[in-house]
Amino acid sequence: MAKTKIAVTVDKRTLGEVDRWVRQRRYPSRSQAVEAALEAAVKRQQRQRLAEEAAKLDPVEEKALAEEGMGANEWPAY
């Protein structure tokens, strides 16, 4: 996947932690550590959005829909 450079400003404590990860060889570079953190944040947001949308569903209605076609040889007409 193509990558694009960006500039990021972080506080010294956070940068110190990232640098420690690089020294410990958890990440090969600052860039890859920041990229991994951003990817994790994006995934968290996606899971959160999925959970929020799932919470909007009515369990009783969803169960009724799931059971509607059970035992039938054909899909019900919608």
C-alpha positions as CSV (number, residue, x, y, z in Angstrom):
1,M,0.0,0.0,0.0
2,A,1.3,3.5,-0.8
3,K,2.3,5.6,2.1
4,T,2.2,9.3,2.7
5,K,4.3,11.4,5.0
6,I,2.7,13.5,7.7
7,A,4.0,15.7,10.4
8,V,2.9,14.9,14.0
9,T,3.4,16.9,17.1
10,V,3.5,15.0,20.4
11,D,4.5,15.8,23.9
12,K,8.0,14.8,25.1
13,R,6.7,12.1,27.5
14,T,4.9,10.4,24.6
15,L,7.9,10.7,22.3
16,G,10.1,9.3,25.0
17,E,7.9,6.2,25.3
18,V,7.9,5.7,21.5
19,D,11.7,6.1,21.5
20,R,11.9,3.5,24.3
21,W,9.9,1.1,22.2
22,V,12.3,1.6,19.3
23,R,15.3,1.1,21.6
24,Q,13.7,-2.1,22.8
25,R,13.2,-3.2,19.2
26,R,9.5,-3.4,19.6
27,Y,9.3,-1.2,16.5
28,P,12.1,-0.6,13.9
29,S,11.4,3.1,13.8
30,R,9.4,6.0,15.2
31,S,7.4,6.1,12.0
32,Q,6.4,2.4,12.3
33,A,5.5,2.8,16.0
34,V,3.2,5.8,15.2
35,E,1.7,4.0,12.2
36,A,0.9,1.0,14.4
37,A,-0.8,3.2,17.0
38,L,-2.9,4.9,14.3
39,E,-3.9,1.6,12.8
40,A,-5.0,0.4,16.3
41,A,-7.0,3.6,16.9
42,V,-8.7,3.2,13.5
43,K,-9.6,-0.4,14.3
44,R,-10.9,0.5,17.7
45,Q,-13.1,3.2,16.2
46,Q,-14.5,0.7,13.6
47,R,-15.3,-1.8,16.3
48,Q,-17.0,0.9,18.4
49,R,-19.1,2.0,15.5
50,L,-20.1,-1.6,14.8
51,A,-21.1,-2.0,18.5
52,E,-23.1,1.2,18.4
53,E,-25.0,0.1,15.3
54,A,-25.6,-3.4,16.7
55,A,-27.0,-1.8,19.9
56,K,-29.7,-0.1,17.8
57,L,-31.1,-3.5,16.8
58,D,-34.2,-4.9,18.5
59,P,-33.3,-8.4,19.8
60,V,-36.9,-9.6,19.7
61,E,-37.4,-8.4,16.1
62,E,-34.0,-9.8,15.0
63,K,-34.8,-13.2,16.5
64,A,-38.2,-13.3,14.8
65,L,-36.6,-12.5,11.5
66,A,-33.9,-15.2,12.0
67,E,-36.5,-17.8,12.9
68,E,-39.0,-16.8,10.1
69,G,-37.5,-19.0,7.5
70,M,-36.3,-21.9,9.7
71,G,-37.8,-25.2,8.7
72,A,-39.0,-23.9,5.3
73,N,-37.5,-25.2,2.1
74,E,-37.5,-21.8,0.5
75,W,-36.5,-18.3,1.5
76,P,-39.5,-16.2,2.5
77,A,-40.6,-13.5,0.0
78,Y,-39.7,-10.0,1.1
